């Protein structure tokens, strides 16, 4: 694949480029142990180490001076993350130490790895299929416990298993059609197309494709804007949800003149929460600018939580799928029956509000992270949609009694898309795009 050479030795810092107690530097490629032994204090121990064992020693520079005390985790050919001969050095996390070690490896003739190159080698050597390789990047970038759990499930093979089962079912249908096409009609019993199996397969593919919405939500998160008139309690609710005094709370109207934002986790969904200026008519130029910014944020939000002061009922907007109307100060005045009500002072009703927010963002499909296979890759979603459409066209052809050779073309297209999911027939440019998005060292 253009951009990656797979027959040389690569190295990269696998931990963050920052001062820390320890750092890990990965090396992978055939012959790497022999090359590294020339700068290791215990060369024989490193070369003869069994798979998945640790070797203690020192890395030395060209003059024989010690660079750092290290522990080398050794993986022999056919094992480890890349299934190549590889070594992972745990060293002290001094930036000076890290620089010296990386410079040493470069001096030895190794190549600095590009982003995703270790995982690409793992994919090439059959250590991972493409859905698992993508799960590595998704796991690294996960922002919530549920996102982490879903990505880990995919890395362990949950998605691969689901796709394999669908492919096996599709291959059974393809085999039945091919037998019918390969032999004369008088040599076979009357053919009955396995329509029920095709219908079931279409549902499976569509159901898996539909999980993209929830997967994307847990990965990307959502924008929530707290809006409402002045003194409706937006800043009080903002502080309550964050469990810290971030926004200034005052009985003076127009205290909040610009928006304040913070990150929050709502039932596993990463949230960017905005406290905004109160909506009202104002002659103050600065407050008016804050209101204009609030209106812009409302237009960009995934969900607007519009707070209404129960003690001073004024304008109440119409509730829709993007607007959740919430009556605040329920500890002082009982809100209208059947409406969402809270008290930003006492916390009453806030758990119900958070549950409703999660339900609306996930369109009712809130996941616990361990009961289903969920996709979050746009590539996977597109391929599943394409496969479902090909299968649906095939069903139409079957119902119209169109010749089987035409039907077989649609079945073949669906099989092609399922194959691309796991990387069996994925074009090189797509592979390059996937792996180049990874962080260096992974």
Secondary structure, DSSP 8 states (H G I E B T S, - for coil): -TT--SSS-EEEE-S-SS-EEEEEEEEESTTHHHHHHTTBTTHHHHHH--TTEEEEEEEE-TTS-EEEEEEEEEE-TT-TTTSSSEEEEEEEE-HHHHHHHHHHHHHTT-EE--TTHHHHHHHHTTSS-HHHHHHHHHHHT--SHHHHHHHHHHHTTHHHHHHHHHHHHHHHHHHHHHHHHHS-GGGS------HHHHHHHHHHHHHHHHTHHHHHHHHH-EEEEEEESTTSSHHHHHHHHHTS--S---SSTT---S-EEEEEEETTEEEEEEE----S----HHHHHHHHHHHHHHHH-SEEEEEEETTS-------BTTEEEEEE-TTTS---TTS-B--TTT-TTHHHHHHHHHHHHTTT----SSSS-----HHHHHHHHHHHHHHHHHHHHHHTT--HHHHHHHHHHHHHHHHHHHTSS--HHHHHHHHHTS-TT-
